[in-house]
Amino acid sequence: MSAFESLVRPALVRIAAPGDGYDPHGDRYWGTGFFIAPGWVLTCAHVVAKGGGAVWRGERAVGIVWEGGVTTGEVALASPRPSVPEQGLDTWDFPDLALVRVPDVQDVSCVRLSERMPVIAEPIQVSLHGWSRETGRLGIRDAVGEIHGVDGEALLLRGTQPVKGLSGGPVVDLNRAAVIGLNKGRGADEGAAVPITSLRRLHRARGGRLLSDVIREHDRHHLARYRSLSEDSDWTRAQIRHRPPAVTGLDPGRRIHLYGRLAELPPPGGPGDVLHLVDEVREQTVGLSVRPLLEDAPHTWREGVGLLQELHDPHQEPASDPSLNAVLVYAAGVARHVRERHGDSAAIRSLGAWVTDAAAGTPLVVRQTVAGLLGPGRRGGSRAVPDAGSRADVLIEIDSPRYGSLFPWRVKLLFDGHTIRPVDGNDVGVERDHLHETLREPLAKALALGDRGEHLAAVEALLPRELFDEPIDTWRLSPDDELFDERSLPLGQRRIVVIRDRARNERPPSPEWHKRWRTAGRGPLTAVPLRAETLGAGGDAHTARVRRETPRQAWVRLSEAEDGSVPVFCGRTGSGEGLKAMAAALAAGHPIALWRTGAHDHADCVDFHERAGRLLAGVGRAEVLHAPVLSLRKRVAADADVDPDGYDDFGPDPDTHAPTGAGEGPPAAPSEHAWASTLAVLFDPPDRPPREDPLQGPRMIGEEGW
């Protein structure tokens, strides 16, 4: 029997159809869950799915039975979940999590959640808990086993397997005294558990921001229990008793005090805020500037602490604890970050005072860094750096098909313009029509990792030329047409989106490419036609046939174009004559080009070229181009919201629509920004890396990840 049974059982929940009470036969029993904060139960999505459409419509259709009584709850967050409530799902892929709101249960015992993925250098001893009727009568079952590995997103269990009914129950690390997973299912020889860190996936669900509030309530609950004068056992003291002697970093008592103070602060804006601080702290405290091969996606300040636990620095004296030093510097950095964005508060001062006291026994350089961060001024410490923008940009790599018409793809983070880390990918590939849908979730994850505060990651699409007309700037992170928020807006209306050429980035940059990029950086920029056409001999503008340039003629003309020239085309470049002309421009070394990805009748080509020329002349040099293009894309979308007859979603516009009885009036004038509709931008410096970092590790194969 697990040593933690007395801690787990008060938090354990039997999930069933509403109103089943304490039915010993469990005829309406669905599975297991557990309280993670007052008023909140965590379980597997496939457990609550047994309640059908009422559950997915958000009704209070989930029966909850625990030591303290019987009530009902409603699913607040779940992943996956059916798009149509009544249809359900055939399979329940990872993360297979559901967060159930139980608002009338506040005085309850809750489990302690780990804030990091377990490191499985050797098997981890765990206990499994839940309700089951495997023996014929419904009751609580406990078992002890071990986690011996990871397969994709699953923690692999052996030594014991979850019996039927334990799905959704907690998996407890017996050495760390914390819940590290949920029972999911069993196979022929081993069981599978969902890592507790998969909770991060719920942040990306609709309404996922409430998860930060739940985790803060979790930490407040455990700090209150640790401070309590009750004789009941609590998780923090259990962690103190079971802490291995060799473990470094904050002891459990100080850690819950830190988490409780972090819980009083506004949450981070996204994973990039947390990871940017973690990156800085790693380099400041132990000199580690190399980032992990796989990026976590933390959404709470406490998770940053988990990423810094058990750091080792072979160059520090044995008496120093690099993990403790790093956590304290990180906590001071959080206080500075929150103060800069939200102003001073009692919660920030409380955190600062605690960090100062906790750092009293650390080396002088740590105390100086902490004092600098907590003191006046924008940033503290001797390693302070200016606010340099987003944490990373996002690189979408798509290859030409290898198997039929399937396009292999990868999504990566690009740090400092040269360091690459993978996020997701599929080397088998998908059909072109499914690229947007397939890349939506990986792209959302990568952007969350790259964004920092108000600084948004740029998107660089490294594409084969046949995909140059793929409108990636119109892709959205949310499939919901009705919800108007930052996820439903097209990418190109919020952030920089540019195209780069896959083919030439696979070779060393040519001298022409370097020269063109250098002169584009100096400016000025001028427009030059991507394609030039001349009249046939003996004709005039009305009777002669048009003679198009050959690709070689285009290459000669574009090679001899003045420094700072930017090829411009009012049609598509992913096929036909536009594709040939784009190939000539790229061979001539041009790093920037403008064209249209949509279908047009070309009646306004003269206007397009004139306005593109004015745009380029106005920006002057390459690095200034992004902001005007971003503004144009916003204005094009805003103009499209008003119908030509003067009506929009709010009724007639008195300035453009004639009053009743006054006739139809003159037709609406075309928008002054219409020329930029479907505008695409090639922005392809020769010094941006397209390939994997040598330290990246194995590539992704198929849908199974690594």
N, C-alpha and C positions, 0 to 999 in steps of 0.2 A: 504494500500500500504506500502511496506517495506520502512523503513527509509534508507535503503542502495541502493535503486533503482538507484540513481545517480552514485554510485560506480560500481554497477554490470553491468548496461546496456552497457557502453562503451567496456566492456570485453566480452560481450555475442556474440556468434557466431551461425549463422544458417548454418547447414551442409546439403549439398544437392549434387545432381549430378553436375559435372562441367558444367559451362555455364548457369545455370538457372537464374542468375542475381537476380532481385528483383521481380520475378514472384509472384504476389499477391495470386494466387490460390495454390501455393506450390505443383504443380503436381509432381515435382521431389525432393520434400523435404524429408530428412531422419530423422533429429532430431536436437538436440542442443549440443553445446559445449561452451567452454570459454577459454580465454587466461590465462595461468598461468605464462608465461614468454614471453618476446619478441620472436616471431618466433615459439611459441609452444602452441598448443591447446589441451585441455583434453576433452574427451567425453567417452561415453560407446562403448565397442567393438561391441555390437549388432547394434549400430547406423551406424557405417561406414561399417558394413557387408553388408548393402544394396547395396554397390557398387560392390559386387561380387569379382571375381578372380583378377581383376586389382588392387583392394585395397590391397589384401593380397600378391600380388607380389611386393609391394612397389612402384607402379607407382603413379604419381601425379594425382590421380583419385578422390580426395575428394574436393568437392566444398566448399569454405569458404566465407561467407558473413557476414560482420560486419559493424559497423558505419563508418569505414574508407574506405570501398571499397569491392571489390570482387577479390578472388584469388583462387588458388588450393593448396592442401597440399598432403602429403604422410604419411602413417602410419609408424612410426618408431618403436613403441613398442605396443604390445597388449597382453592381456590375458583374456580369452582364445583366441586362434586363430586356424583355421583349418590347419591340417597338409598338406592337398592338397588344394591349393587356390580355385580351381573351385568347390569344394564340399560343402563348408560351414559347419555349425553346426546346429544340430536340437535344441539344448538348449544352452543358454548363462549363464553359471554358474559364480559365483563370482570368481575373482573381476570384470569382465565385464568392463575392462578399455582399452582405446586406446589413445596413445599419438601421435598427428599429427604434423609433422614438416611443418612449413609455413615460409620458409627462407626469403621471401621478405617482411615480416611484422615485423618491428622492433620498430617503433614509435607507441606504442599501450598501452592502459591501461590494467592492469592485476589484477585479484582478489588476495586476500591475503589468503593463505592456512594455516590451522591449522597444527601444528606439532605433535599433539597427539590425541588419541581417546577420544571422549567426555565421561565424567563421568556422568552417568544418575542416579543420586540420586533422582532427580525429573524431570518431563518433561522439555525439553529444547525448548524454543521458537525459531522457525526458519522461514525463508522465502525461497520460492521456485521460481526459475526463469527459463524462457526458451521461445522458440518459439513454437507456436501451431496454428493449424487451426481448433480447436475444435468448434469455433463459426462460421465456414464457411470461414473465411478470415484469411490468415496467418498473425500472429502478435505476439508481445511479451506478455507473460502472467506472472503475478506475483501473489503469494498467500502466506498466513501466516498460519502456523500450528505449530505442536510440535512433537518432537521425544520423544516417551514414553518408548522405550525399544530396546533391541537387540535380534535378532533371528539368531543364527549362525553368519554369517558375515554381516547381513543386519541391518541397522538402521530402526526402524519401525516408520512410520509417521501416525499421525491422526490429525483430525481437518480440514485437507484438503488433497487432493490426487493429485499427478502429473497428469495433463490432458494429453491426447495423444499429443506427440510431445515434451514434456518437458524432455524426456529421454536424459541423458547426461548433463543436466543443473545443475547449482550449488545450493547447499543447504547451507544457511548462518545461522550461530548461531547469533541470534540478541543480545545476551549479550556479546559475545566475539568479535563480528565484524570480523569473519573469516569464510571461507568456510570449512565446516566439512564433506561434502559429495556430491554425485551426485545423481540426480533422476535416478532411475532404472526402476521402474514399479509400478503397482497398482493392488490390489486385490479387493475382495468384500467389505471389511470394512476398509482397511488401505493400505498405500503405503509403498514402500521400497526404501531405499537409500544405495548407496555404500559408506562406510566410506572413507574419503580422505586418511586415513592412509593405505588403501589397495594399494596405489601407491607403497608401499614397495614390493609388489608381482612382480611388473614389473622389479625390480632389478634382479630377477632370470631368466628373459627371455633372449634370445640371444640378445646381444648388450645392456643389461640392465644397464651397467655402465654409459651410457650417461645420465640416469635419474639424477645422482648426479650433472652433469653439468647444467641440466635444473633447478634444485632446487637452485643451486648457482646463476643462472641468475635471478631467482625469487626474491631472497633476495637482490641482487644488485639493481634490479629494484625498490623495495619498499624503500630501503635506499635512492636511488636517488630521489624518489618522496617526501620522508619526508624532505630531504634537499632542495628541490626545492623552489624557490621564487614565483612559480605560485600561482594564486588564486584558482586553482582547488582543490577540496577536495581530500584527500588521505586516504587510509585505516588505516594508523598508527594513525592519529589524530582522526579518527572515533573510533578506539579502546580505545584511551585515554578518549574520551567523554563517552563511554559506559562501561568502566571498573567498575565492582561492587566494592564498597568500601571495602568489606571484603577480596578481593583477595590479596594474598601475592605474593612475588617474584618480578622479574624484571617488571617495568612498560613498556608499549608498546614502548615508545620512546627509552629507553635503550636497550630493547630487539632487535629492528631492527638494532641498532648500533652494537650489539653483533653479530647478524646473518650476517650482512654485512661484518664484519671482519672474521667470520668463513668461509664465502663464498670465501675468498681469499686464503684459505689454501688448500693443497692437501686433497682429501677426505680420510676417514678412509679405511683401508684395508677390512673391513667387519663389520657386526653387533657386533662381539665379541670385537673389539677395543673400540667401543662406550660404550658397556655395562660393560666392565671391569672398565672403568673410573667411570661410574655411580655407580657401586657396591662399589668401594673404597670411592667415595665421600659420599654416603649415610652413610657408617660406620664412616667416619671421622667427618662429620658435625652433624649428629643426632643420631649416634650410632645404626643405623639399619643394622644389618648383615643378616637379613632374607630377601631373595629375593622374588619378587612377584611370585604368584602362576602361572601366565601366562607370558611367556617371550615375549617382543616385539622384533622386528627385525629391528632396526634402521640402515640406511645406510648412514646417513649424521650426521655431528657434531651437527646441530641444533636440531635434534630429541632427543639427550641426554639432552638438556635443557628442552624440553617438559616433559621428564621423571622425572625431578627434581622439576617441578613446584608444588607449593602448598604442600610442605612437612611441617609436623608439629612435633615439639619436645616439649612435655609437661614439660621437665626439664629445658628449657631455659627461661630466663627472658622475660616478655611480650614485651619489647622494641625490642628484637632481631627478625629477620626474617630468620628462618632456610632455607626457600626456596631460598631466595636471597643469603644467605651464600653458600649454596650448588652449585648454578649456577656459582658463581664467582670462587669457588675452582675448579669446573669442567672445566671452561674456561681456568684457569691457567694450569690444567692438560692436556688439549688439546694442548696448546702451547708447553708444555714440551714434550709431545708425538711426535708431528710433528717435533720439533727441533731434537730430538734424531734420527728420521728416515730419515729426509730430509735435515738436516742442518739448520742453521739460515737464516732468510730472513726478508725483510722489513715488510711483512705481519705478521710474528710472533711477531716482535717487536711492531708493531701497536696494535695487540691484547693484548700483555703484558702490554703496557702503559695504554690501556683502562681499563683492569681489575684492575690494581693498583689504578687508579683514582676512579673507581666504588666501590672499597672495602674500601675507606678511612673512611667511617662511620660505618663499621662493627666491631664486637668485635675483641679484640687483637689477639685471637687465629686464627681467620679467616685471618687477615692480615698477621700473621706470616706464616701460611700455604701457602697463595698465594705467599708471597715473597720467601719461600723456593722452591716452584715449578718453579718460574720464574728465580731463581738465578742459579749460576753455579752448576755443579754436575749432576749425573744421575737422581736422584729423590729428591723432596723436601718434607718438612713437617716432623713433629715428628712421623708420622705413616707410614713412608716409608717402603716398603717391597721389597725384591729381585724379579727379573723377574722370575716368577715361572712357566712359560710355558703357555699352552692353558688356556682359561677361564674355560672351562668345557670339559669333554668327553661326548660321545654320547652312550647311551644305547639302543639297539634294543631288545625288549622283544617279543618273539613269543611263544605262548602256543600250546599245543597239541589240535587238533580239538575238539570242543564241539558240533558243528552242522555238521554232515556228514564229509566232507573232508576240511572244512574251518578252517584256522589257524588264531586265534585272534592275533593281534599285537599291540604294543605300541612303540613309539619313545620318549625318554626322555633325559634330560640333567643330567649329574652326576657331581656335583660340589665337589671339594676337596675330592673326593673318597667316600663321604657319604651322601650328600644332593641331593635329586632327585627333578626335576621339569618336568612336562609333556610337550610335544610338540604336539603330535598328536597320534591317535590310533583308532582302530576299534575292539570292543569286539565281533562282529559277526564273522569277519574273511574273508579271501580270500583263493582261491585255491593256492596250493604250486607254481604252474607255474606262478602265477600272483604276487607273493610276491615282486619280484624285481621291476616290473613296478609300483606297488601300493605304495611301500615305497620310490620310487625315490624322489618325491617332499618333503615329510616330512623329509627324511634324509638330503636332501640338506639344508632345513631350519635349522635343528638342528645343522648341521656342521657349518653353517654360524654363528650361535649363540655361538658355542663353540670355534671356531678359534679365535686367537688373534695375530695380526701381523704375524710374521713368524712361530708362534707356532700353529700347527695343532691339532685339537681334535682327540683323538683315538676313534675307534669304538669297542665297546664290544657287541657281539651278544649273548644274553642269550637265548639258544635254547633248545627245546626238543631233545632228543637224535636221534630221527628219522630224524632230520634236520642237524645233524653234518656234513653231506657231501654237504650241500648247499654252493656253492662257493661264499660266501659273499665278500671275498676279491677281486673278479672279477667284482662285481657290479659297475656300473657307474652312475653318476648323470645326464648325458646327454644321450638321446637315439640316438644322431646323430653320425653315424659311420664316417662321412667325416671330421667333425670339430676336429682338434687336439688341445685341450687345457686342462686345469686342470679338467674341468667337464667331459671330455670324457675319461680321464684316469681311469683305475680300481682303486677302493678305496685302495687296498692293495699295489699299487705302489706309493702312496703319503703319506699314513698315517698308523699308527698301526691298524691292524684289528685282533682281537682275538675272540675265542669262549669260552663261559662259559656254564655250565650245569644248565639247568632250574630246574631239579628235586631236586638235592641236595641243591640248593639255597633256596628252599622253607622250609627247615628245619634248625634248629640250627646247626652250623658246628660241625663235629665230632672231637674228640681229635686227631685222625689220620690225618685228614685234616690239622688241625693247626700245628701239628708236621712236616708234609711233607712240608708245606709252609715255616715254619721257617728254616728248613735245606736247602731248595732250595734257600732261600735268602742268606744263608752263602756260599753255594757252597762247593766243585765243583759239576758240573752236569755231570752225566754219562747216556748213553743210555741203556735201558733194553727193550727186546722185549715185545710188548704188548701181542702177542700170541706166545706161545712156542709149538712146535710139536716134538714128539719123534717117533722113529722107533718101529714098532711092534716086539714082542718077536720072536727070531729065524730068523730074516731077516737081510739083509744088506741094504746099502744105495740105491741099485739098484733094489732089489726085494721085500723089505718089504713094507707093507702098512703103511701110516702115521697115527699115533694116535694123535688126537688133544686133547688139554687140555679141561677139563670140566670148566665151569665158576667158580666152587668152587676151583678147582686146580689152575686156574689162579689167583684167589684172594689170595690164600695162598702164591704163589710165589711172587706176586707183593707186598703183605704185608711185606714179609721178605726181599725185595730188600733193598739195601744199601741206606742210607740217600743221597739225591740229585739225586736219580734215576728218569729218565724221560722215560715213556713208548713210544716206537716208533713202527710204523706199516706202511708197504708199501702198504696198501690197504684202503678200506673204513671202516668207523666205524658206519655208520648210519643204517646198516642192517646186517643180517646174523651173521657169526662168529665174525666179527669185532665189532658189536654192543654188543655181549655178553662179549667180552674181555674188551671193554671200560667200561662197567658196573662194571666189577671186579676191574679195575684200579681206578675208582671213589670211589667204596666202600672201597678200600684200602687207600684212602685219597690223591691220587696223584693230585696235582693242575696244572701240566704241562704235555702235551703230544703232540707228532707230528705224523701226518699221511697224507695220500693222499686222496683227495676227488674225483679224477677222475678215469676213468677206465684204468687199466694197465695190461700188460700180466705177470707181476711179474718176468720177466726174469732178471730184474736189482734189485731185492730186496736186494741181498747181498750188492750191491753198495749203495743202499739207506740207509741201516742201518749203513754202515761204515761212509758215509758222514754225516749222522745225528749225529752220535757219535762224529765225529770231530767238528761239529758245536757246540754241547753242551759243549764239553771239552774246546773249544776255548773261549766261552762266560763266563764260570766260574760260574756265578750265575744268578738267575732268572731275575733280573731287567735289565741285559745287553742283553737279548735275542732279544729284539724288533728290534734294529738297524740292526743286521746281517740278520734277516728274511726280513725286508723291502728292504735291498740291494739285497738279493737273488731274490725277486719277480721282481724287476726292471730288473735284468740281465737275468732272464728267458724270460721276455717279449722282451728284446732287441735281444736275440739270436733267438727268433721265427720270427723276422722280416727278417731274411736272409734265403732264400730257400736252401735246401740241394744241389742244383746244382750250388750254388754260385751266383745266381741272387738275387737282391732285387729290391726295387722300383726305384732305380737309375741305373739299368743295371748291367752288369757282374762285379764281383769283380776280378780284375787282380790277386789277391793273392790266390783265391780259384778256379777260373774258367779257364780251359785250353783255350789257344788262338785257333782261327779258324784253322782247319786242324791238330791240334795237338792231336786229339783223345779226348775221354771223360775224361780221367784222373782218379785218385783215388776218391772214394766216400768221401764226406765230413765227418769228424769225428763228433761224437755226442758232443753236447755242454757240457762243464764241469759243467754247472748249471742245466742240464736237470733233474737231480735227484730231484730237488726241485719243479718241475712242479706240480701244484695243491696242494702244501704243505699247510696243515692246522695246526693251533696252538691252543691248549687248554691252556689258561692262566687264571686260576680261583682262585684268592685269597679268603680265607674264610671270609675276613672282608669287602668285597665289597657289598653294599646293592642291592638286586634285587627288593625289594618291594617299594611301594609308601611311600613317606614321610607322617607322620600323618597329616601334614597341607596341603596336596595336594588338598583335596576337592574331588568332585565326579569324578568317572571314566567316560571315554568316551563310549558312546553307539552308535553302528552303524556308519553310515556315517555322521550323523548330528553333530558330535562334542560333546559338553558338554551336 
